Amino acid sequence: MSDTIVVSNRGPLTFRAGDDGALVAMRAAGGLASSLHRLLARSGTTWASVTMGAADREAVAQDRMHEDGLDLVPVVIDDETYRQAYDVVANTTLWYCHHHLFDLPHRPRFDRYWRTAWEGYRAYNRAMADVIVARAGQGAAVFVQDYHFSLLGRMLAEARPDLRTVHFLHTPFAAPALLGVLPDEVVAELLDGMAGYTACGFHCHQWEADFVSCYAAADGAAPRTFVAPLGPDVGVLEEEASSPAVAQAAQALRAEVGGRRIIARTDRMEPSKNIVRGMLAFEEMLSTHPEWRGQVVHVAQAYPSRQGLAEYLAYASDVEHTAARINHAFGDRAAGWTPIVLSVKDDWVRSLAALTLSDVLLVNPVRDGLNLVAKEGPLLNTADGVLVLSRQAGAWEELALDGGGALGINPFDVAGTADALHAALTMDAPERSARATALRAVVRGRTAADWWADQRAAAQY
Ligand code: F6P
């Protein structure tokens, strides 16, 4: 029996079938799983996560889902239930709802097919509930991560009222008007599910306020809430960034862009990240300030994410077409200038190199739970780089610094973003340095360990 259990969809370890059919273990990708992994390493904590396909299930069958220093509990889910819960409900419905991404004239459509998927989401939550109920010691603390488990709070409260259950949401929470797009009975079940938790945490006050307003709009009682922004693991990140591999990648990147200025970004390839509008803003800056042509390169890293979803594949194609069009319109072969250098590979070393070298870091999500890159960039940058940051990123609350930190943008305003990029590139050295120093101090002041300590404190509510 465990007295502390962490719950997430993606666990620290996943498997794929190698070319010869044998199972190959891989470390989990993604901000949440890797942050948690560093925090919990060697702690012996019980970590329950879900099998993400046949290879994971086979690894469980072969008893290979183990990690030294952790007590991994794989919850086995069949492909169809997983597709319904992860693809249809979590990532195409709840993700779009909480990030305000619905294209309302066309989507969503809550037909019978969708309602069957909702049953799958419920079954997925139930499968996790059954495992927790069996594994949790009397009065144990359960730390549940993210929107995949909106219904688990109520299930646990009913089966094990002795448990202290904390839900932490890594996305924003929808404003009432957008939550109201979901079918009435689904809104009711979701709010009731979350109200079953002892406490619900968010990366910033805005998402907490939206969450509480949804209960007010439904005449319901919200659970206890708290705000606890995640921070980078400073030591680990600095060590990674100072590795020879990153130095080599930085050299290669420098050779690629020459002596030109760098506007960098690094994100998952994902609609909420607003990569296309970022490129359009860069294009607009090249049009309105032709003096930048040939002088600056937009280095965009967009690594693959959730490729089973048609929406994500369509978005990736939009990103690639936009970059190609702008490069065709503005590029100068003779001068060796490619305006947008887009990389769609998962290349963390190159991302670290770009964060280190950039003159400007563009983080312009439509809406984002936090955006850890907005903190990692200023921490690692060695060029007094300016952070151009969406006011819809959770990190904005910490990094605005009364106008002395990041430059804020409205992520929908392409012309405004172009102006901010120009302002960042032309900012004088003392102001760049003052802003970069202030940002670094704030980022260093709050780490992943503080975030985890806040969750532990919330379990005592
Ligand atoms: O930002 C929300 C989030 O769910 C993170 O918690 C996670 O690291 C990231 O998105 C990637 O998600 P997935 O596990 O679906 O690839």
Boltz pocket constraint, residues with backbone or C-beta under 6 A from the ligand:
constraints:
  - pocket:
      binder: B
      contacts: [[A, 10], [A, 29], [A, 30], [A, 31], [A, 32], [A, 33], [A, 146], [A, 170], [A, 171], [A, 305], [A, 306], [A, 369]]
      max_distance: 6.0
